[in-house]
Amino acid sequence: MDAAQTNFKKIVFFLATALLLTAPFEACAQTLAIGSTAIVIGSSACNNSQTITVASASTVQFTVAIDYTDNLNGNWLFANFGTNTINFGSTNSSTPITATTGPNGVQLTIGLNSGIGLATPVASVVLTPAGGSAQTITVHYTQNTSCGGNTGSVSNGFFSVSPGNIAISSSQPSQTVTLQDNVGTGFNFTPTVSPANSWLSVTNSSNSVSGNGTTSMTVTGNANQTNGVGTYNGILTITPTQQGVGTALNIPVVFTVSNSGGGGNTTGSTLTVNGTNSNTAVIPFDYVEPNFPGNQCISMVDTASNATSYSWSTSTNSGGNWLLAENAFNGATPQNLAANYNACISISLNPAVASNLAGGAYQGAVVVNSISGASATIFVNLYISAGVANGITVTAQGQSGSGAIYAFPNVAANSSIVQQETFTVFGATGYTLGGPSLASGGGDFTMSTPTVNNNSVSFTVTSNTTGLITGLYTAAITVPSSFNGISSNTVITVVQPA
């Protein structure tokens, strides 16, 4: 009996010691504070990536990798830390990169690595801290070229939802969303939001839509359910509940909480750009080859008293890294952003890339983040003409300067507006002009029969916007000319923004 009791005590002591030894390791298990665990990205420069803060209570190493639910679309996603002082690298696969974070956090950018059309895939960005458990950011992709809140539409080929992205605020907390059946069958659906049971909600009077009909729902943000002043990201998901009408659509939601709109914090500010009262602006660059355009310095004003520095990052929708801010793709700089300091950010083209682009239209964006927490986005439209031949002059009616690039006024997506512009091409003495020809790069452009008058030719270009979704549509008009037996072409780029 005594031997048995002794053995029992030894076993109890051994187990207690083992528990004590393992307890400190459990207490020290590392976790990450991730700014958002579900995001939506689209196909345009304004929405093809999102930046998320990753922080921890103490300094910790962690890995980042991407897990695709299938291999149908290749490695369509990337994750990197390019906007940080230390760039920890980039990945677009299950091969991990390693980064370090702490209480101040690091910025993880997740974005579209390659175009995938109307596909609606889902992937996971997996973050694993040393000594801790994996944490996941779910990434939804929906083809969506709308730039700016409450614009554009998204479609899976069977039904469409507009607007294509939702911007609400504490002063205007609700937005009506319309669902359109496009194939005449009608169907049932379920709307949901993420995060659920939090600051974002959706209400609808019907869970069905008739053939070729529409139905609406309301998305609402509640500032009192947030942590106060700041920007919050969510997702509205429309899921068909029957077969034959495609996959679910995900619509990104941005909720901006300001000082006057509730929430628990009153330290917010506003960063406005380009001399307006808005935190967004659109600027054009016209590039008639070989005359490379110079930089544009876009003014910035932050209402916060502590706004003494800012960071920025650039992105492009196509054509490679042709866009620069402060002669870099991203960075940070000290600068007082108060109104009396006349701060501006220099935006320019990257000559190594832009000088090799074909004629047409390209979109990019510069995102500026003030140290105050306020942010602004400058959307950049780059229009390129392949050039005007020697001895040739092009004019567009009512437009000063060269008519080699002409952009019709912007119209709403899915509108039915017809716009026209008349062009005249002049040849110097001794030059012979040929007949112009039009090649459309999308959209609905037509050209009238040219009128010849001495050494000039005139024609009218018509743009019909019926059925256009949000985006830039282009046409190239080529006018041949010759002088002393040498032939050349003048190319006019025409753009229809929608």
Secondary structure, 3 states (H helix, E strand, C coil): CHHHHHHHHHHHHHHHHHHHHHHHHHHCCCCCEECCCEEEECCCCCCCEEEEEEECCCCEEEEEEEEECCCCCCCCEEEECCCCCCCCCEECCCCCEEEEECCCCEEEEEEECCCCCCCCCEEEEEEEECCCCCEEEEEEECCCCCCCCCCCCEECCCEEEECCCEEEECCCCEEEEEEEECCCCCEEEEEEEECCCCCEEEEECCCEECCCCEEEEEEEECHHHCCCCEEEEEEEEEEECCCCCCCCEEEEEEEEECHHHCCCCCCCCCEEECCCCCCEEEEEEEEECCECCCCEEEEEEECCCCCCEEEEEEEECCCCCCEEECCECEEEEECCCCHHHCCEEEEEECHHHHCCCCCEEEEEEEEEEECCCCEEEEEEEEEEECECCCCEEEEECCCCCCCCEEECCCCCCCCCCEEEEEEEEEECCCCEECCCEEEECCCCEEECCCEEECCEEEEEEEEECCCCCCCEEEEEEEEEEEECCEEEEEEEEEEEEC
